[in-house]
Amino acid sequence: MSNRKINVGIVGCGFVVDYYLDTMFKYKELNLVGVTDIINERSDKVSAHYKVPAFKSAKELIENTQLDILINLTDPHNHFEVTKLAFEHGIHVYSEKPITMDIKEIRGLFDLAKSKGLFLSTAPCNLLSSAAQTLLKAVKDNKIGTPRLAYAEMDDGPVHLMNPEKWKSKMGIHWPIKDEFEVGCTLEHIGYVSSWLIAMFGKVEEITAFSTCLDNHKCPGLVEPIDSPDFSIAILQHSSGVISRVTSGIMAPKDRSLRVVGDKGVLSVEDTWDNYCPVKFEEYTSIKLKAARKTFISKNPIARMIFGLGKKTITPIKRKFSLNPFHNNMEMDFCLGIVDLANAILTNGKPTFDNEFSLHINEVSLHTQYALNKSAVKLGQNKNVERIVIS
């Protein structure tokens, strides 16, 4: 590979920008050439802190730099126009989730990118973490035999009871409380686990989904009543035949776990947001399964040891990034997807989150978000999503 760097620019300097900039400068492939925000005071503050140029608008940033990748961190309602502008100027895009709030807009951007030979890549990128890659490899290596089911939880806790109006980023930007509640928990969070599931088990061929708003008056006095979903559940039928269930919400206590059930046992990850979370394996045998059903065994530590009940840790796959635990109160490197896209450009390869995969993740999210009651939705629009294979 040459020593050429990939020029990246950021549009949107709100609450999340610090999460990206915390690790961006660790990657030699990336060269941040500028930032901008519709509120220039924000981009000026980021510019001064990180010593990068600030521009007055996305158009000015694009026209005055040699951008390779535009990183779209605007609010979801502005994603479409900003991404479209980048594509019209021949620039690849890495977009925060969702790509847009409308599936027709997403497909329009997909077609535009395809016509220009550009990449449309999307967050979240935790699929590229050590935890995710270790889990995918264990499934591929037949650790649990034939996978049958997967259960994924993406409950982030009742955030409206956690004084979110006081949350600030390193730059002093307030958490966008209104936008977060308006966009809804599904579009904000389901991709953190649906990307893993699609990577392991193939494209989703059918969804049975339910979503609702359990409390439309969160943070009264601060936010007007909003009816966007704060709870959703989706049953996904994958092309491989595996069935997965994803629950997403901001009402139940925090739970970001994922379990994959196979003929030989269960693989589990306690927190899919933690890049380094251990992957655990619980083996099935007739004796163990029967012993686990006996209360006097399952609740007795010595008996559990005798019968071999418990989970073993899978040897983790080491990733090249280096991240200090709990940086900015997160265990996630937000730049993994950007550097993956940059390396694809440098090597004339294909990023993990290529156009088809990015489209499909957002398609699943939107169909789940907008399910007002139980419904089955056939997903026949995107035949080209491939399973990701670990080499």
C-alpha positions as CSV (number, residue, x, y, z in Angstrom):
1,M,0.0,0.0,0.0
2,S,1.2,3.5,-0.8
3,N,1.7,6.2,1.8
4,R,-1.2,8.2,0.4
5,K,-3.7,9.4,3.0
6,I,-7.4,9.6,2.6
7,N,-8.8,13.1,3.0
8,V,-11.9,13.2,5.2
9,G,-14.1,16.0,6.2
10,I,-16.9,16.2,8.8
11,V,-20.3,17.8,8.3
12,G,-22.0,18.1,11.7
13,C,-20.2,19.1,14.9
14,G,-22.9,18.2,17.5
15,F,-22.7,15.9,20.5
16,V,-21.3,12.8,18.7
17,V,-18.4,14.5,16.9
18,D,-16.1,14.0,20.0
19,Y,-16.6,10.3,19.9
20,Y,-15.2,10.2,16.3
21,L,-12.4,12.6,17.0
22,D,-11.3,10.8,20.1
23,T,-9.7,8.0,18.0
24,M,-9.5,9.5,14.4
25,F,-6.0,10.8,14.8
26,K,-4.7,7.3,15.8
27,Y,-5.1,6.2,12.2
28,K,-2.3,7.0,9.7
29,E,-4.7,6.4,6.8
30,L,-6.9,9.4,7.7
31,N,-6.3,13.0,7.1
32,L,-8.9,15.3,8.6
33,V,-9.0,18.4,6.2
34,G,-11.9,20.3,7.6
35,V,-15.1,20.5,9.7
36,T,-18.4,22.4,9.4
37,D,-21.7,22.7,11.1
38,I,-24.9,24.6,10.3
39,I,-24.2,26.3,13.7
40,N,-20.8,27.8,12.9
41,E,-20.0,28.4,16.5
42,R,-19.8,24.6,17.0
43,S,-17.5,23.9,14.1
44,D,-15.3,26.9,15.1
45,K,-15.0,25.3,18.6
46,V,-14.0,21.9,17.1
47,S,-11.6,23.6,14.8
48,A,-9.8,25.4,17.6
49,H,-9.6,22.4,19.8
50,Y,-8.4,19.9,17.2
51,K,-6.4,22.3,15.1
52,V,-8.3,21.7,11.8
53,P,-9.8,24.2,9.4
54,A,-13.5,25.2,9.8
55,F,-15.8,26.0,6.9
56,K,-19.1,27.9,6.8
57,S,-21.0,25.2,5.0
58,A,-20.9,21.7,3.6
59,K,-20.7,23.2,0.1
60,E,-17.7,25.3,1.1
61,L,-16.0,22.4,2.7
62,I,-16.5,20.2,-0.5
63,E,-15.4,22.9,-3.0
64,N,-12.3,24.0,-1.1
65,T,-10.8,20.7,-0.2
66,Q,-9.8,17.5,-2.0
67,L,-12.2,15.3,-0.1
68,D,-12.1,11.5,-0.5
69,I,-14.7,10.8,2.2
70,L,-17.4,13.0,3.7
71,I,-18.4,12.0,7.2
72,N,-22.1,12.9,7.6
73,L,-22.8,13.6,11.3
74,T,-25.7,15.9,10.8
75,D,-29.1,15.2,12.4
76,P,-31.0,12.4,10.5
77,H,-33.4,14.9,8.9
78,N,-30.5,16.5,7.0
79,H,-28.7,13.3,6.1
80,F,-30.2,13.0,2.6
81,E,-29.3,16.4,1.3
82,V,-25.7,16.3,2.7
83,T,-25.0,12.8,1.3
84,K,-26.5,13.7,-2.1
85,L,-24.3,16.8,-2.3
86,A,-21.2,14.7,-1.7
87,F,-22.2,12.2,-4.3
88,E,-22.8,14.9,-6.8
89,H,-19.2,16.0,-6.3
90,G,-17.8,12.5,-6.6
91,I,-17.1,12.0,-2.9
92,H,-17.6,8.7,-0.9
93,V,-19.8,9.0,2.2
94,Y,-19.7,7.6,5.7
95,S,-23.1,8.4,7.3
96,E,-24.3,8.2,10.8
97,K,-27.4,6.1,11.2
98,P,-30.0,6.2,9.8
99,I,-28.8,7.0,6.2
100,T,-32.2,8.8,5.9
101,M,-35.6,8.5,7.6
102,D,-37.2,7.3,4.3
103,I,-36.5,4.1,2.5
104,K,-37.2,5.7,-0.9
105,E,-34.5,8.4,-0.2
106,I,-32.1,5.7,0.8
107,R,-32.6,3.8,-2.4
108,G,-32.3,7.0,-4.4
109,L,-28.9,7.6,-2.7
110,F,-27.9,4.0,-3.3
111,D,-28.7,4.3,-7.1
112,L,-26.8,7.6,-7.3
113,A,-23.7,6.1,-5.6
114,K,-23.8,3.1,-7.9
115,S,-24.1,5.3,-11.0
116,K,-21.0,7.2,-9.9
117,G,-19.0,4.3,-8.6
118,L,-19.0,5.6,-5.0
119,F,-19.3,4.0,-1.6
120,L,-22.1,4.7,0.8
121,S,-21.1,3.3,4.2
122,T,-22.9,3.6,7.4
123,A,-22.7,3.5,11.2
124,P,-22.7,1.7,13.6
125,C,-19.3,0.1,13.1
126,N,-19.1,-2.1,16.2
127,L,-19.4,-5.1,13.8
128,L,-15.7,-4.5,13.1
129,S,-14.8,-4.8,16.8
130,S,-12.8,-7.6,18.4
131,A,-15.9,-8.9,20.1
132,A,-18.0,-9.1,16.9
133,Q,-15.3,-10.7,14.8
134,T,-14.5,-13.2,17.5
135,L,-18.2,-14.2,17.6
136,L,-18.5,-14.4,13.8
137,K,-15.5,-16.6,13.6
138,A,-16.7,-18.9,16.4
139,V,-20.0,-19.4,14.4
140,K,-18.1,-19.9,11.2
141,D,-15.8,-22.4,12.8
142,N,-18.8,-24.5,13.9
143,K,-18.3,-23.9,17.6
144,I,-22.0,-24.4,18.3
145,G,-22.8,-26.6,15.4
146,T,-25.6,-25.5,13.2
147,P,-27.0,-22.1,14.5
148,R,-30.7,-22.1,14.9
149,L,-31.7,-19.0,16.9
150,A,-30.3,-15.6,18.0
151,Y,-31.6,-13.3,20.7
152,A,-30.4,-9.7,20.7
153,E,-31.2,-7.1,23.2
154,M,-30.7,-3.4,22.6
155,D,-32.3,-1.7,25.6
156,D,-30.5,1.4,26.6
157,G,-32.3,2.1,29.9
158,P,-35.0,4.7,30.6
159,V,-32.8,7.6,29.5
160,H,-35.5,10.2,30.2
161,L,-35.1,9.4,33.9
162,M,-31.3,10.0,33.8
163,N,-31.4,13.8,33.5
164,P,-30.3,13.8,29.8
165,E,-30.8,17.5,29.6
166,K,-27.5,17.8,31.6
167,W,-25.5,15.6,29.3
168,K,-22.7,17.4,27.4
169,S,-19.9,16.3,25.1
170,K,-16.2,17.2,25.6
171,M,-16.9,20.3,23.5
172,G,-19.8,21.3,25.7
173,I,-22.5,20.4,23.2
174,H,-25.7,19.2,24.8
175,W,-27.1,15.8,24.0
176,P,-29.8,16.4,21.3
177,I,-32.7,15.3,23.5
178,K,-35.5,16.3,21.2
179,D,-33.9,14.7,18.1
180,E,-33.1,11.5,19.9
181,F,-36.6,11.0,21.1
182,E,-38.0,12.1,17.8
183,V,-35.9,9.7,15.7
184,G,-36.7,6.9,18.1
185,C,-34.8,4.0,19.7
186,T,-35.0,1.6,16.7
187,L,-33.3,3.8,14.1
188,E,-30.8,4.9,16.7
189,H,-29.9,1.5,18.1
190,I,-31.1,-1.6,16.3
191,G,-28.1,-1.4,13.8
192,Y,-25.7,-2.2,16.7
193,V,-27.0,-5.8,16.6
194,S,-28.8,-6.2,13.3
195,S,-25.4,-5.7,11.5
196,W,-23.9,-8.6,13.5
197,L,-26.9,-10.9,12.7
198,I,-26.9,-10.1,9.0
199,A,-23.2,-10.6,8.8
200,M,-23.5,-14.0,10.5
201,F,-26.7,-15.4,9.0
202,G,-27.2,-13.5,5.7
203,K,-29.8,-11.0,4.4
204,V,-33.2,-10.7,6.0
205,E,-35.9,-12.1,3.8
206,E,-38.8,-11.5,6.1
207,I,-39.6,-9.4,9.1
208,T,-42.4,-9.7,11.6
209,A,-42.2,-6.5,13.6
210,F,-44.0,-4.5,16.3
211,S,-43.2,-1.0,17.5
212,T,-45.0,1.4,19.9
213,C,-44.5,4.5,22.0
214,L,-45.1,3.5,25.7
215,D,-44.5,7.1,27.0
216,N,-45.0,10.0,24.6
217,H,-44.4,12.6,27.3
218,K,-40.7,12.1,28.3
219,C,-39.0,14.9,30.1
220,P,-42.1,17.1,30.4
221,G,-41.4,20.8,30.2
222,L,-38.3,20.2,28.1
223,V,-39.7,18.2,25.2
224,E,-43.1,18.3,23.6
225,P,-45.0,15.0,23.4
226,I,-43.4,12.7,20.8
227,D,-45.0,9.5,19.5
228,S,-41.8,7.9,18.0
229,P,-41.2,4.3,19.1
230,D,-39.5,3.8,22.5
231,F,-40.0,0.0,22.2
232,S,-39.8,-2.3,19.2
233,I,-39.3,-6.0,18.6
234,A,-38.5,-7.7,15.3
235,I,-38.4,-11.4,14.3
236,L,-35.9,-11.7,11.4
237,Q,-35.9,-14.6,9.0
238,H,-32.4,-14.8,7.4
239,S,-31.5,-16.3,4.1
240,S,-29.6,-19.1,5.9
241,G,-32.7,-20.2,7.7
242,V,-31.7,-18.8,11.1
243,I,-34.3,-16.9,13.0
244,S,-33.2,-13.9,15.1
245,R,-35.2,-11.8,17.5
246,V,-34.2,-8.2,18.2
247,T,-35.6,-6.1,21.0
248,S,-34.9,-2.4,21.1
249,G,-36.0,0.2,23.6
250,I,-35.4,3.1,26.0
251,M,-37.8,2.0,28.7
252,A,-36.4,-1.2,30.1
253,P,-33.1,-1.4,32.1
254,K,-29.9,-1.4,30.1
255,D,-29.2,-4.7,28.3
256,R,-27.1,-5.0,25.2
257,S,-26.5,-8.7,25.1
258,L,-26.6,-11.1,22.2
259,R,-26.9,-14.9,22.3
260,V,-26.5,-17.4,19.4
261,V,-28.1,-20.8,20.0
262,G,-26.9,-23.8,18.0
263,D,-27.1,-27.6,18.2
264,K,-23.9,-27.9,20.3
265,G,-24.3,-24.9,22.6
266,V,-24.7,-21.2,23.0
267,L,-22.3,-18.3,22.2
268,S,-23.0,-15.0,24.1
269,V,-21.7,-11.4,24.3
270,E,-22.8,-9.4,27.3
271,D,-22.4,-6.0,25.8
272,T,-22.2,-5.5,22.0
273,W,-21.2,-1.8,22.5
274,D,-18.0,-2.9,24.2
275,N,-15.3,-3.5,21.5
276,Y,-13.5,-5.9,23.8
277,C,-16.3,-7.7,25.5
278,P,-15.5,-11.4,25.9
279,V,-17.3,-14.0,23.9
280,K,-18.5,-16.8,26.0
281,F,-19.3,-20.4,25.1
282,E,-21.6,-22.8,26.9
283,E,-21.5,-26.3,25.6
284,Y,-24.5,-28.6,25.3
285,T,-24.3,-32.2,26.6
286,S,-27.2,-34.3,27.7
287,I,-25.9,-34.5,31.3
288,K,-25.3,-30.7,31.5
289,L,-28.7,-29.8,30.1
290,K,-30.5,-32.1,32.5
291,A,-28.3,-30.9,35.4
292,A,-29.1,-27.3,34.7
293,R,-32.8,-28.0,35.1
294,K,-32.3,-29.2,38.6
295,T,-32.4,-26.3,41.1
296,F,-30.3,-28.1,43.7
297,I,-27.5,-28.3,41.1
298,S,-27.9,-25.0,39.2
299,K,-27.8,-23.0,42.4
300,N,-25.0,-24.9,44.1
301,P,-21.5,-23.6,43.1
302,I,-19.8,-26.9,43.9
303,A,-22.5,-29.0,42.1
304,R,-22.2,-26.6,39.1
305,M,-18.4,-27.2,39.0
306,I,-18.9,-31.0,39.2
307,F,-21.3,-31.1,36.3
308,G,-19.3,-28.6,34.3
309,L,-22.0,-26.0,34.2
310,G,-20.8,-22.5,33.2
311,K,-19.3,-20.6,30.3
312,K,-15.9,-20.6,28.8
313,T,-14.2,-17.6,27.2
314,I,-13.4,-17.8,23.5
315,T,-9.9,-16.6,22.5
316,P,-10.5,-13.1,21.1
317,I,-9.4,-12.0,17.7
318,K,-6.9,-9.1,18.1
319,R,-7.7,-6.0,16.1
320,K,-5.1,-3.5,15.0
321,F,-6.7,-0.5,16.7
322,S,-5.6,0.6,20.2
323,L,-8.3,2.1,22.4
324,N,-8.0,3.2,26.0
325,P,-10.9,1.6,27.9
326,F,-13.8,3.9,28.8
327,H,-12.5,6.7,26.6
328,N,-15.2,9.4,26.8
329,N,-17.3,7.0,28.8
330,M,-17.5,4.7,25.8
331,E,-15.8,1.4,25.0
332,M,-16.4,1.8,21.3
333,D,-14.1,3.1,18.6
334,F,-16.4,5.2,16.3
335,C,-13.8,5.4,13.6
336,L,-13.6,1.7,12.7
337,G,-16.0,2.1,9.9
338,I,-14.3,5.1,8.4
339,V,-10.8,3.5,8.4
340,D,-12.3,0.4,6.9
341,L,-13.8,2.5,4.1
342,A,-10.5,4.4,3.7
343,N,-8.5,1.1,3.4
344,A,-11.0,-0.1,0.7
345,I,-10.4,3.0,-1.3
346,L,-6.6,2.7,-1.0
347,T,-6.6,-0.9,-2.0
348,N,-9.3,-0.7,-4.6
349,G,-11.2,-3.2,-2.5
350,K,-14.7,-3.3,-0.9
351,P,-15.5,-2.1,2.6
352,T,-17.2,-4.3,5.1
353,F,-20.1,-1.8,5.1
354,D,-20.4,-1.6,1.3
355,N,-23.4,-0.1,-0.4
356,E,-25.6,-3.2,-0.4
357,F,-24.9,-4.1,3.2
358,S,-25.5,-0.5,4.4
359,L,-28.8,-0.3,2.5
360,H,-30.0,-3.5,3.9
361,I,-29.2,-2.6,7.5
362,N,-31.2,0.6,7.1
363,E,-34.0,-1.2,5.3
364,V,-34.4,-3.5,8.3
365,S,-34.3,-0.6,10.7
366,L,-36.9,1.4,8.9
367,H,-39.3,-1.5,8.4
368,T,-39.1,-2.2,12.2
369,Q,-39.4,1.5,13.2
370,Y,-42.5,2.0,11.1
371,A,-44.4,-1.2,12.1
372,L,-47.3,0.3,14.0
373,N,-48.5,-3.2,14.8
374,K,-47.6,-6.8,14.0
375,S,-46.9,-7.1,10.3
376,A,-44.9,-9.2,7.9
377,V,-42.8,-7.4,5.4
378,K,-41.1,-9.1,2.5
379,L,-37.6,-7.6,1.7
380,G,-37.1,-8.4,-2.0
381,Q,-35.5,-5.1,-3.1
382,N,-31.9,-5.9,-2.4
383,K,-30.7,-9.2,-3.7
384,N,-27.0,-8.4,-3.6
385,V,-26.3,-8.3,0.2
386,E,-23.6,-10.9,0.9
387,R,-22.7,-12.7,4.1
388,I,-19.4,-11.4,5.5
389,V,-16.8,-14.1,5.6
390,I,-13.8,-13.9,8.0
391,S,-10.7,-14.8,6.1
